């Protein structure tokens, strides 16, 4: 039997523009604990490494990005829990699919391509969002930041999914929007299709990629080159 081609897709900023709802959850926590709120534009550059990292990077800015700078573990856990709880209850108020996503997923499914989501979102939130926005059934596997003992940019976040799907790294593509996706793909030896207006602080010329696209419209023409 011929081995199927595999496409791994990031979630936030790749499949779904989640920034508005993430902003509301973020600002809910910031107000409660006495920190400054952020705009949707600000949030787009902070997303990608999980709830804790988003909160931490927001508080300490570029010089001190790590959430570990909060020395009180109880407060740190409470902030992260509040964020996840609030976001979970308001996960699809303003989030929308990136242009062309649904059409691409339908095409890929018809081409018998295996697809999986690889995100640094908590797994249950990723599954919930995918179900509520109507694209969950296109995917054979969903891996969040807590699915394994590692997550992006660790390449094992990608390679483990390919292994679970009984795929082949030489027949795999990644679609993402940030340096977190890019570094994972690069270290896994997987070609990357990068969305140009991603959730990142970096310019696209600073991020590893094999192809640069505006959205999902026409991505199938790139994928066909690998089939």
N, CA and C of each residue as an Amber inpcrd file, in Angstrom:
protein
   681
   0.8440000  -1.2000000   0.0000000   0.0000000   0.0000000   0.0000000
   0.8850000   1.2580000   0.0000000   0.5620000   2.1960000  -0.8650000
   1.3300000   3.4310000  -0.9630000   1.1370000   4.2740000   0.2970000
   2.2570000   4.7580000   0.8430000   2.2110000   5.5720000   2.0460000
   1.5950000   6.9360000   1.7390000   0.6860000   7.3640000   2.5970000
  -0.0020000   8.6320000   2.3810000   0.9240000   9.8130000   2.6650000
   0.6460000  10.9110000   1.9940000   1.3430000  12.1610000   2.2580000
   0.7390000  12.7900000   3.5120000   1.5690000  13.4640000   4.3000000
   1.1120000  14.0540000   5.5580000   1.3390000  15.5630000   5.5610000
   0.3360000  16.3020000   6.0400000   0.4810000  17.7420000   6.2510000
   0.1930000  18.0390000   7.7160000   1.1470000  18.7000000   8.3630000
   0.9880000  19.1410000   9.7460000   0.6630000  20.6320000   9.7380000
  -0.3300000  21.0310000  10.4990000  -0.7590000  22.4300000  10.4950000
  -0.7930000  23.0030000  11.9030000  -0.2480000  24.1910000  12.0350000
  -0.3870000  24.9490000  13.2650000  -1.8330000  25.4320000  13.3390000
  -2.2440000  25.9140000  14.5100000  -3.6290000  26.3470000  14.6900000
  -3.7720000  27.8720000  14.7570000  -3.2580000  28.4900000  15.8270000
  -3.4200000  29.9370000  16.0090000  -2.6200000  30.7260000  14.9830000
  -3.3200000  31.5350000  14.1970000  -2.6580000  32.3460000  13.1880000
  -2.4190000  31.6110000  11.8820000  -2.6770000  30.3030000  11.8680000
  -2.4990000  29.5030000  10.6520000  -3.8530000  29.0480000  10.1190000
  -4.5460000  28.2260000  10.8920000  -5.8830000  27.7900000  10.5040000
  -6.9500000  28.8050000  10.9190000  -6.7560000  29.3700000  12.0980000
  -7.7680000  30.2590000  12.6720000  -7.1230000  31.5510000  13.1890000
  -7.7590000  32.6800000  12.8950000  -7.3370000  33.9600000  13.4760000
  -7.9930000  34.0480000  14.8500000  -7.2420000  33.6350000  15.8660000
  -7.7660000  33.5610000  17.2300000  -7.4070000  34.7770000  18.0820000
  -6.6510000  35.7010000  17.5280000  -6.1220000  36.8220000  18.3150000
  -7.1890000  37.6190000  19.0740000  -8.3490000  37.9260000  18.4790000
  -9.3310000  38.7200000  19.2350000  -9.7950000  38.0400000  20.5250000
 -10.0630000  36.7360000  20.4640000 -10.5250000  36.0280000  21.6560000
  -9.3880000  35.8030000  22.6580000  -8.1840000  35.5950000  22.1510000
  -7.0280000  35.4860000  23.0430000  -6.7840000  36.8200000  23.7540000
  -7.0020000  37.9160000  23.0450000  -6.8240000  39.2430000  23.6360000
  -7.7810000  39.4420000  24.8050000  -9.0420000  39.0670000  24.6240000
 -10.0260000  39.2520000  25.6900000  -9.6640000  38.4200000  26.9230000
  -9.1970000  37.1810000  26.6930000  -8.7930000  36.3250000  27.8150000
  -7.5600000  36.8950000  28.5080000  -6.6180000  37.3410000  27.7040000
  -5.3900000  37.9380000  28.2280000  -5.7120000  39.1710000  29.0790000
  -6.5290000  40.0520000  28.5500000  -6.8380000  41.2930000  29.2570000
  -7.6680000  41.0490000  30.5180000  -8.4870000  40.0120000  30.5000000
  -9.2390000  39.6160000  31.6920000  -8.2780000  39.2950000  32.8350000
  -7.2300000  38.5190000  32.5250000  -6.2410000  38.1360000  33.5350000
  -5.3880000  39.3350000  33.9610000  -4.9620000  40.1330000  32.9820000
  -4.1090000  41.2800000  33.2850000  -4.8150000  42.2690000  34.2290000
  -6.0740000  42.5520000  33.9600000  -6.8350000  43.4820000  34.8080000
  -6.9520000  42.9380000  36.2260000  -7.2270000  41.6470000  36.3370000
  -7.4120000  41.0120000  37.6410000  -6.1510000  41.1010000  38.5030000
  -4.9910000  40.9620000  37.8440000  -3.7330000  40.9280000  38.6000000
  -2.9630000  42.2520000  38.5440000  -3.5990000  43.2860000  37.9630000
  -3.0130000  44.6120000  38.0210000  -1.9510000  44.9250000  36.9830000
  -2.0200000  44.2540000  35.8430000  -1.0580000  44.5230000  34.7730000
  -1.7560000  45.2130000  33.6010000  -0.9440000  45.7960000  32.7120000
  -1.4820000  46.5170000  31.5550000  -2.1210000  45.5620000  30.5560000
  -3.1660000  46.0290000  29.9020000  -3.8400000  45.2400000  28.8680000
  -3.1290000  45.4410000  27.5320000  -3.4980000  44.6250000  26.5510000
  -2.8720000  44.6820000  25.2320000  -3.9320000  44.7520000  24.1360000
  -3.5110000  45.2510000  22.9620000  -4.3910000  45.2920000  21.7960000
  -4.3080000  43.9580000  21.0500000  -5.2150000  43.7490000  20.1200000
  -5.1810000  42.5430000  19.2970000  -3.8710000  42.4600000  18.5340000
  -3.3900000  43.5950000  18.0500000  -2.1150000  43.6330000  17.3170000
  -0.9690000  43.1610000  18.2050000  -0.9560000  43.6170000  19.4550000
   0.0800000  43.1890000  20.3940000   0.0300000  41.6820000  20.6090000
  -1.1750000  41.1580000  20.7720000  -1.3520000  39.7370000  21.0590000
  -0.8300000  38.8700000  19.9210000  -1.0200000  39.3270000  18.6820000
  -0.5540000  38.5360000  17.5290000   0.9370000  38.2360000  17.5970000
   1.7070000  39.1420000  18.1860000   3.1570000  38.9380000  18.2630000
   3.5720000  38.1190000  19.4800000   2.6290000  37.8480000  20.3850000
   2.9580000  37.1350000  21.6210000   2.4980000  35.6800000  21.6310000
   1.5790000  35.3330000  20.7330000   1.0080000  33.9860000  20.7100000
   2.0150000  32.9850000  20.1480000   1.8880000  31.7380000  20.5770000
   2.6670000  30.6810000  19.9290000   3.3760000  29.7250000  20.8530000
   3.5630000  30.1200000  22.1120000   4.3040000  29.2520000  23.0310000
   3.4680000  28.8120000  24.2260000   2.1540000  28.9920000  24.1360000
   1.2890000  28.5680000  25.2270000   0.8350000  29.7280000  26.0980000
  -0.1840000  29.4560000  26.9440000  -0.8030000  30.5010000  27.7610000
   0.1850000  31.1460000  28.7250000   0.9690000  30.3420000  29.4070000
   1.9160000  30.8800000  30.3790000   2.9240000  31.8070000  29.7520000
   3.4640000  31.3970000  28.6140000   4.4540000  32.2180000  27.9190000
   3.8330000  33.5150000  27.4130000   2.5920000  33.4360000  26.9430000
   1.9170000  34.6420000  26.4540000   1.7850000  35.6660000  27.5740000
   1.3460000  35.2030000  28.7360000   1.1790000  36.1040000  29.8710000
   2.5230000  36.6770000  30.3110000   3.5150000  35.8070000  30.4230000
   4.8220000  36.2470000  30.8790000   5.4840000  37.2370000  29.9500000
   5.4300000  36.9570000  28.6690000   6.0490000  37.8520000  27.6840000
   5.3240000  39.1840000  27.6570000   4.0320000  39.1540000  27.8920000
   3.2510000  40.3860000  27.9250000   3.6780000  41.2740000  29.0960000
   3.9020000  40.6370000  30.2390000   4.2530000  41.4040000  31.4420000
   5.6630000  41.9810000  31.3610000   6.6210000  41.1490000  30.9580000
   8.0160000  41.5850000  31.0370000   8.6250000  42.0670000  29.7240000
   7.8780000  41.9200000  28.6410000   8.3620000  42.4440000  27.3700000
   9.5520000  41.6750000  26.8300000  10.2400000  42.2980000  25.9000000
  11.2890000  41.6030000  25.1600000  12.5120000  41.2390000  25.9960000
  12.8050000  42.0110000  27.0240000  14.0170000  41.7390000  27.8020000
  13.8730000  40.5000000  28.6750000  12.6560000  40.2470000  29.1260000
  12.4340000  39.1150000  30.0330000  11.1710000  38.3720000  29.5940000
  11.3350000  37.4760000  28.6570000  10.1760000  36.8330000  28.0530000
   9.6060000  35.6750000  28.8720000  10.3730000  35.1290000  29.7730000
   9.9690000  33.8930000  30.4220000   8.9550000  34.1090000  31.5490000
   7.9240000  33.2970000  31.5310000   6.9050000  33.3430000  32.5790000
   7.5210000  32.9570000  33.9240000   8.6460000  32.2550000  33.8980000
   9.3450000  31.8440000  35.1040000   9.8140000  33.0000000  35.9600000
   9.7640000  34.2160000  35.4450000  10.1670000  35.3910000  36.2110000
   9.1820000  35.6790000  37.3430000   7.9820000  35.0690000  37.2540000
   7.0750000  35.1580000  38.3940000   7.5650000  34.1360000  39.4100000
   8.0260000  34.6160000  40.5520000   8.6310000  33.7140000  41.5290000
   7.5900000  33.0040000  42.3880000   6.4250000  33.5570000  42.4680000
   5.3740000  32.9390000  43.2560000   4.6240000  31.9340000  42.3720000
   4.8950000  30.6610000  42.5810000   4.3020000  29.6140000  41.7490000
   2.7760000  29.6080000  41.8400000   2.2640000  29.9360000  43.0240000
   0.8140000  29.9430000  43.2110000   0.1580000  30.9920000  42.3170000
   0.7470000  32.1940000  42.2770000   0.2080000  33.2630000  41.4280000
   0.3510000  32.8970000  39.9610000   1.4870000  32.3450000  39.5970000
   1.7320000  31.9510000  38.2160000   0.6780000  30.9480000  37.7340000
   0.4320000  29.9580000  38.5690000  -0.5410000  28.9240000  38.1990000
  -1.9580000  29.5010000  38.1540000  -2.2360000  30.4220000  39.0660000
  -3.5600000  31.0370000  39.1030000  -3.8130000  31.8870000  37.8630000
  -2.7930000  32.6350000  37.4290000  -2.9220000  33.4540000  36.2240000
  -3.1650000  32.5820000  34.9980000  -2.4020000  31.5240000  34.8990000
  -2.5400000  30.6370000  33.7510000  -3.9020000  29.9340000  33.7600000
  -4.3320000  29.5000000  34.9390000  -5.6330000  28.8320000  35.0580000
  -6.7660000  29.7900000  34.6990000  -6.6810000  31.0280000  35.2020000
  -7.7160000  32.0190000  34.8880000  -7.7980000  32.2790000  33.3880000
  -6.6320000  32.3620000  32.7610000  -6.5930000  32.5910000  31.3170000
  -7.2900000  31.4500000  30.5780000  -6.8930000  30.2180000  30.8960000
  -7.4410000  29.0440000  30.2110000  -8.9400000  28.9030000  30.4640000
  -9.3620000  29.1590000  31.7080000 -10.7880000  29.0530000  32.0330000
 -11.6190000  30.0810000  31.2700000 -11.1610000  31.3380000  31.2960000
 -11.8970000  32.4040000  30.6060000 -11.9090000  32.1520000  29.1040000
 -10.7350000  31.8190000  28.5610000 -10.6380000  31.5850000  27.1190000
 -11.4980000  30.4100000  26.6910000 -11.4960000  29.3420000  27.4990000
 -12.2990000  28.1640000  27.1630000 -13.7800000  28.4620000  27.0540000
 -14.2460000  29.4180000  27.8560000 -15.6650000  29.7860000  27.8360000
 -15.9930000  30.7960000  26.7300000 -14.9520000  31.3900000  26.1450000
 -15.1590000  32.4360000  25.1250000 -14.2760000  32.1780000  23.8990000
 -14.1640000  30.9050000  23.5240000 -13.1740000  30.5010000  22.5370000
 -13.5470000  30.8590000  21.0970000 -14.8390000  31.0810000  20.8590000
 -15.2480000  31.3630000  19.4830000 -16.2080000  32.5480000  19.4000000
 -15.8930000  33.5970000  20.1180000 -16.7050000  34.8090000  20.0350000
 -16.3790000  35.6150000  18.7820000 -15.0750000  35.7630000  18.5020000
 -14.6580000  36.5820000  17.3660000 -13.6530000  35.8770000  16.4440000
 -13.1990000  34.6910000  16.8060000 -12.2210000  33.9660000  15.9860000
 -12.8560000  33.4970000  14.6790000 -12.0850000  33.5430000  13.6060000
 -12.5730000  33.1310000  12.2890000 -11.4960000  32.3290000  11.5580000
 -11.9370000  31.5040000  10.6200000 -10.9960000  30.7510000   9.7960000
 -10.1880000  31.6970000   8.9240000  -8.9130000  31.3800000   8.7420000
  -8.0810000  32.1080000   7.7860000  -8.6360000  31.8580000   6.3810000
  -8.5660000  32.8600000   5.5190000  -9.1370000  32.7700000   4.1780000
  -8.6230000  31.5420000   3.4200000  -9.5520000  30.7520000   2.8770000
  -9.2110000  29.6010000   2.0400000  -9.0060000  28.3010000   2.7910000
  -9.0600000  28.3350000   4.1220000  -8.7810000  27.1330000   4.9190000
  -9.7530000  25.9950000   4.6110000 -11.0440000  26.2600000   4.6820000
 -12.0460000  25.2000000   4.4950000 -11.9190000  24.5630000   3.1170000
 -11.7330000  25.3870000   2.1060000 -11.6000000  24.8710000   0.7280000
 -10.3400000  24.0100000   0.5930000  -9.2550000  24.4440000   1.2230000
  -8.0140000  23.6650000   1.1600000  -8.1710000  22.3220000   1.8600000
  -8.7970000  22.3100000   3.0260000  -8.9810000  21.0740000   3.7780000
  -9.8360000  20.0730000   3.0070000 -10.8620000  20.5790000   2.3470000
 -11.7150000  19.7110000   1.5210000 -10.8940000  19.1130000   0.3780000
 -10.0940000  19.9400000  -0.2770000  -9.2420000  19.4710000  -1.3740000
  -8.2540000  18.4070000  -0.8840000  -7.5780000  18.6800000   0.2310000
  -6.5740000  17.7530000   0.7590000  -7.2010000  16.4210000   1.1510000
  -8.3820000  16.4780000   1.7290000  -9.0950000  15.2550000   2.1100000
  -9.4210000  14.4310000   0.8730000  -9.8630000  15.1030000  -0.1720000
 -10.1820000  14.4130000  -1.4300000  -8.9470000  13.8130000  -2.0830000
  -7.7670000  14.3830000  -1.7780000  -6.5020000  13.8660000  -2.3120000
  -5.9230000  12.7490000  -1.4320000  -6.6780000  12.3710000  -0.4090000
  -6.2670000  11.3040000   0.5120000  -4.9930000  11.6600000   1.2850000
  -4.8500000  12.9390000   1.6070000  -3.7110000  13.4110000   2.3870000
  -4.0480000  13.3200000   3.8780000  -3.1340000  12.7710000   4.6680000
  -3.3090000  12.7460000   6.1240000  -3.0190000  14.1360000   6.6720000
  -3.8760000  14.6040000   7.5590000  -3.6640000  15.9270000   8.1460000
  -3.7640000  15.8560000   9.6630000  -2.8910000  16.6180000  10.3140000
  -2.9010000  16.6890000  11.7720000  -2.5970000  18.1140000  12.2120000
  -3.1110000  18.4750000  13.3660000  -2.8330000  19.7900000  13.9540000
  -1.7410000  19.6350000  14.9980000  -0.7500000  20.5070000  14.9170000
   0.3380000  20.5450000  15.8980000   0.3920000  21.9630000  16.4530000
  -0.0880000  22.1350000  17.6860000  -0.2330000  23.4680000  18.2620000
   0.3310000  23.5250000  19.6810000   0.7390000  24.6940000  20.1050000
   1.1530000  24.8820000  21.4930000  -0.0040000  25.3350000  22.3740000
  -1.2050000  25.2740000  21.8300000  -2.4140000  25.4750000  22.6210000
  -2.6220000  24.2100000  23.4720000  -3.2660000  24.3650000  24.6240000
  -3.6300000  23.1960000  25.4190000  -4.5220000  22.2910000  24.5700000
  -4.2870000  20.9820000  24.6300000  -4.9600000  20.0550000  23.7080000
  -6.4820000  20.1620000  23.7530000  -7.0750000  20.2030000  24.9320000
  -8.5440000  20.2030000  24.9880000  -9.1230000  21.4910000  24.4100000
  -8.3910000  22.5990000  24.5350000  -8.8550000  23.8520000  23.9350000
  -8.7460000  23.7970000  22.4100000  -7.6770000  23.1880000  21.9210000
  -7.4990000  23.0510000  20.4760000  -8.6150000  22.2080000  19.8740000
  -8.9040000  21.0890000  20.5060000  -9.9730000  20.2040000  20.0220000
 -11.3180000  20.9200000  20.0550000 -11.5890000  21.6250000  21.1490000
 -12.8560000  22.3460000  21.2990000 -13.0180000  23.4030000  20.2130000
 -11.9560000  24.1750000  19.9700000 -12.0180000  25.2080000  18.9370000
 -12.2350000  24.5970000  17.5590000 -11.4980000  23.5500000  17.2440000
 -11.6310000  22.9030000  15.9330000 -13.0480000  22.3680000  15.7190000
 -13.6370000  21.8220000  16.7710000 -15.0040000  21.3000000  16.6670000
 -16.0040000  22.4350000  16.4790000 -15.8690000  23.4840000  17.2930000
 -16.8430000  24.5820000  17.2450000 -16.7640000  25.3780000  15.9470000
 -15.5610000  25.4450000  15.3580000 -15.4260000  26.2180000  14.1160000
 -15.6740000  25.3440000  12.8850000 -15.8830000  24.0300000  13.1220000
 -16.3640000  23.1410000  12.0650000 -15.3340000  22.4550000  11.1900000
 -14.0770000  22.2920000  11.6880000 -13.0650000  21.6420000  10.8410000
 -12.3760000  20.4530000  11.5290000 -12.8440000  20.0820000  12.7080000
 -12.1960000  19.0030000  13.4740000 -12.1040000  17.6940000  12.6960000
 -13.1510000  17.3420000  11.9810000 -13.2090000  16.0430000  11.3070000
 -12.2540000  15.9040000  10.1200000 -11.6080000  16.9740000   9.7360000
 -10.6190000  16.8840000   8.6600000  -9.2990000  16.2900000   9.1600000
  -9.1170000  16.2550000  10.4690000  -7.8160000  15.8850000  11.0160000
  -7.8090000  14.5010000  11.6530000  -6.7120000  13.7910000  11.4210000
  -6.5570000  12.4510000  11.9830000  -5.9510000  12.4940000  13.3800000
  -5.3510000  13.6320000  13.7310000  -4.7140000  13.7320000  15.0390000
  -4.5760000  15.2050000  15.4180000  -4.7200000  15.4880000  16.7040000
  -4.5190000  16.8430000  17.2220000  -3.5710000  16.7570000  18.4140000
  -2.4260000  17.4310000  18.3150000  -1.4530000  17.4430000  19.4070000
  -1.3000000  18.8610000  19.9410000  -1.5380000  19.0210000  21.2260000
  -1.3540000  20.3100000  21.8860000  -0.0240000  20.3650000  22.6190000
   0.1810000  21.4280000  23.3790000   1.4700000  21.5790000  24.0650000
   1.6310000  20.5550000  25.1860000   0.5050000  19.9900000  25.6460000
   0.5470000  19.0280000  26.7540000   0.2740000  17.5950000  26.3170000
   0.2620000  17.3380000  25.0130000   0.0100000  15.9840000  24.5130000
   1.2000000  15.0720000  24.7940000   2.3920000  15.5840000  24.5550000
   3.6260000  14.8480000  24.8210000   4.3920000  15.5520000  25.9450000
   5.5910000  15.0970000  26.2120000   6.4420000  15.7520000  27.2180000
   7.2590000  16.8850000  26.6110000   6.9490000  17.2690000  25.3970000
   7.6830000  18.3050000  24.6700000   6.7270000  18.9700000  23.6960000
   7.0830000  20.1520000  23.2350000   6.2540000  20.8410000  22.2510000
   7.1440000  21.7390000  21.3890000   6.5500000  22.2880000  20.3230000
   7.3120000  23.1730000  19.4350000   7.9940000  24.2790000  20.2390000
   9.2270000  24.6230000  19.9440000   9.9870000  24.3100000  18.7210000
  10.7280000  22.9710000  18.7190000  10.5030000  22.1370000  19.7350000
  11.1080000  20.8010000  19.7330000  10.5780000  20.0200000  18.5260000
  11.4600000  19.5440000  17.6500000  11.0080000  18.8490000  16.4390000
  10.2380000  17.5660000  16.7150000  10.4120000  17.0150000  17.9160000
   9.6890000  15.7790000  18.2500000   8.1760000  15.9890000  18.2930000
   7.7490000  17.2270000  18.5060000   6.3170000  17.5230000  18.4690000
   5.7560000  17.1820000  17.0870000   6.5620000  17.4050000  16.0570000
   6.1640000  17.0840000  14.6900000   6.4150000  15.6200000  14.3620000
   7.6320000  15.1540000  14.6570000   8.0150000  13.7960000  14.2530000
   7.1820000  12.7270000  14.9690000   6.7680000  13.0060000  16.1970000
   5.9390000  12.0360000  16.9240000   4.5740000  11.8690000  16.2600000
   4.0180000  12.9790000  15.7690000   2.7210000  12.9140000  15.0820000
   2.8470000  12.0980000  13.7990000   3.9020000  12.3630000  13.0420000
   4.1130000  11.6200000  11.7930000   4.2410000  10.1220000  12.0820000
   4.9350000   9.7930000  13.1540000   5.0970000   8.3940000  13.5410000
   3.7620000   7.7720000  13.9300000   2.9670000   8.5030000  14.7040000
   1.6510000   8.0150000  15.1230000   0.7540000   7.7640000  13.9040000
   0.8590000   8.6140000  12.8920000   0.0560000   8.4780000  11.6720000
   0.6330000   7.4550000  10.6970000   1.7550000   6.8400000  11.1090000
   2.4540000   5.8820000  10.2460000   2.8570000   6.5420000   8.9300000
   3.3110000   7.7930000   9.0440000   3.7170000   8.5480000   7.8650000
   5.2100000   8.4400000   7.6160000   5.6780000   9.2930000   6.7280000
   7.0820000   9.3160000   6.3250000   7.5280000  10.7770000   6.3400000
   8.5950000  11.0770000   7.0670000   9.0780000  12.4640000   7.1400000
   9.4440000  13.0110000   5.7640000   9.8110000  12.1310000   4.8500000
  10.1460000  12.5470000   3.4870000   8.9010000  12.8300000   2.6510000
   7.7270000  12.5190000   3.2230000   6.4540000  12.7910000   2.5460000
   5.5730000  13.6300000   3.4710000   6.1920000  14.6480000   4.0520000
   5.4910000  15.4890000   5.0220000   5.7720000  16.9680000   4.7660000
   4.7400000  17.7890000   4.9540000   4.8410000  19.2450000   4.8660000
   4.2880000  19.8490000   6.1540000   4.8080000  21.0190000   6.5190000
   4.2730000  21.7750000   7.6510000   3.7390000  23.1050000   7.1330000
   2.6000000  23.5230000   7.6540000   2.0660000  24.8460000   7.3640000
   1.9560000  25.5900000   8.6900000   2.6450000  26.7280000   8.7870000
   2.6450000  27.4840000  10.0310000   2.8180000  28.9640000   9.7870000
   2.9420000  29.7230000  10.8750000   2.9740000  31.1790000  10.7330000
   4.0420000  31.8630000  11.5790000   4.8750000  31.0880000  12.3030000
   5.8120000  31.7330000  13.2170000   7.1540000  31.0230000  13.2560000
   8.1130000  31.6540000  13.9530000   9.4310000  31.0340000  14.0950000
   9.3610000  29.7640000  14.9400000   8.3440000  29.6560000  15.8000000
   8.1680000  28.4280000  16.5890000   7.8830000  27.2530000  15.6600000
   6.9950000  27.4580000  14.6980000   6.7060000  26.4340000  13.6870000
   7.9340000  26.1710000  12.8200000   8.5680000  27.2620000  12.4030000
   9.7010000  27.1700000  11.4880000  10.8710000  26.4070000  12.1000000
  11.1850000  26.7070000  13.3520000  12.3110000  26.0350000  13.9910000
  12.0380000  24.5500000  14.1960000  10.8010000  24.2230000  14.5220000
  10.4360000  22.8130000  14.6810000  10.5430000  22.0830000  13.3450000
  10.0060000  22.7000000  12.2860000  10.0450000  22.0810000  10.9560000
  11.4730000  21.9320000  10.4530000  12.2570000  22.9820000  10.6200000
  13.6530000  22.9540000  10.1560000  14.4350000  21.8340000  10.8290000
  14.2890000  21.7220000  12.1400000  15.0250000  20.7070000  12.8820000
  14.4990000  19.2950000  12.6590000  13.2710000  19.2100000  12.1510000
  12.7040000  17.8970000  11.8130000  12.9830000  17.5280000  10.3590000
  13.5340000  18.4840000   9.6030000  13.8140000  18.2420000   8.1880000
  12.5590000  18.2370000   7.3300000  11.5590000  19.0410000   7.7470000
  10.2770000  19.0930000   7.0420000  10.1270000  20.4490000   6.3490000
   9.7870000  20.4710000   5.0590000   9.5590000  21.7510000   4.3620000
   8.4130000  22.5220000   5.0090000   8.5370000  23.8510000   5.0000000
   7.5310000  24.6980000   5.6460000   6.9070000  25.6790000   4.6710000
   5.5820000  25.7370000   4.6910000   4.8370000  26.7990000   4.0280000
   4.4930000  27.8160000   5.1130000   4.9830000  29.0400000   4.9590000
   4.8320000  30.0710000   5.9910000   3.7980000  31.1150000   5.5830000
   2.8530000  31.3980000   6.4800000   1.9060000  32.4850000   6.2440000
   2.5770000  33.8050000   6.6060000   2.4690000  34.7810000   5.7280000
   3.2780000  35.9940000   5.8590000   2.8170000  36.9450000   6.9600000
   1.5480000  36.9030000   7.3320000   1.0630000  37.8030000   8.3900000
   0.8200000  37.0230000   9.6740000   1.8310000  36.2790000  10.1030000
   1.6680000  35.3760000  11.2190000   1.7310000  36.0120000  12.5860000
   1.5280000  35.1770000  13.5910000   1.6070000  35.5980000  14.9880000
   3.0700000  35.5250000  15.4100000   3.8260000  36.5330000  15.0900000
   5.2540000  36.5640000  15.3700000   5.7530000  38.0030000  15.3980000
   6.8540000  38.2140000  16.0790000   7.4700000  39.5400000  16.1120000
   8.4530000  39.7110000  14.9640000   8.8380000  38.6090000  14.3500000
   9.8980000  38.6450000  13.3510000   9.3790000  38.8910000  11.9380000
  10.2480000  39.4190000  11.0870000   9.9300000  39.5480000   9.6750000
  10.0690000  38.1890000   9.0130000   9.3370000  37.9730000   7.9410000
   9.3630000  36.6660000   7.2830000  10.7530000  36.3010000   6.7620000
  11.5670000  37.3170000   6.4000000  12.9100000  37.0070000   5.8990000
  13.8490000  36.5400000   7.0160000  13.3880000  36.6370000   8.2600000
  14.1750000  36.1450000   9.3940000  13.7570000  34.7350000   9.8040000
  12.7210000  34.2300000   9.1690000  12.1470000  32.9460000   9.5640000
  12.3580000  31.9070000   8.4590000  12.8140000  30.7260000   8.8390000
  12.9950000  29.6200000   7.8930000  11.6830000  29.3010000   7.1890000
  11.7140000  29.1670000   5.8910000  10.5500000  28.6920000   5.1400000
  10.9760000  28.2860000   3.7300000  10.1650000  27.4370000   3.1330000
  10.3880000  27.0270000   1.7470000   9.4390000  27.7510000   0.8010000
   8.2980000  28.1480000   1.3360000   7.2900000  28.8590000   0.5430000
   6.6110000  29.8950000   1.4390000   6.3040000  31.0380000   0.8660000
   5.6450000  32.1180000   1.5940000   4.3000000  32.4130000   0.9380000
   3.2330000  32.4130000   1.7470000   1.8850000  32.6400000   1.2120000
   1.1440000  33.6590000   2.0630000   0.1440000  34.2790000   1.4780000
  -0.6710000  35.2690000   2.2010000  -1.7400000  34.5690000   3.0310000
  -2.3620000  33.5410000   2.4470000  -3.4070000  32.7690000   3.1190000
  -3.4680000  31.3960000   2.4530000  -4.5660000  30.6810000   2.5920000
  -4.6460000  29.3140000   2.0600000  -5.1370000  29.2480000   0.6170000
  -5.4820000  30.3630000   0.0410000  -5.9600000  30.3700000  -1.3360000
  -4.8130000  29.9790000  -2.2720000  -4.9600000  28.8450000  -2.9590000
  -3.9520000  28.3930000  -3.9070000  -2.8300000  27.5510000  -3.3160000
  -2.8660000  27.2610000  -2.0220000  -1.7970000  26.4570000  -1.4130000
  -1.7190000  25.0670000  -2.0320000  -2.8390000  24.5780000  -2.5310000
  -2.8110000  23.2360000  -3.1440000  -1.8240000  23.1570000  -4.3040000
  -1.5910000  24.2660000  -4.9880000  -0.6310000  24.2680000  -6.0970000
   0.7930000  24.0330000  -5.6030000   1.0880000  24.4710000  -4.3850000
   2.3920000  24.2080000  -3.7740000   2.4710000  22.7500000  -3.3320000
   1.4210000  22.2810000  -2.6810000   1.3970000  20.9050000  -2.1720000
   1.5420000  19.8950000  -3.3020000   0.9270000  20.1760000  -4.4480000
   0.9860000  19.2510000  -5.5930000   2.4140000  18.9740000  -6.0390000
   3.3090000  19.9180000  -5.8180000   4.7140000  19.7350000  -6.2040000
   5.3960000  18.6570000  -5.3740000   4.8260000  18.3680000  -4.1970000
   5.4250000  17.3890000  -3.2880000   4.7750000  16.0100000  -3.3810000
   3.5960000  15.9390000  -3.9890000   2.8660000  14.6620000  -4.0510000
   3.4950000  13.7020000  -5.0640000
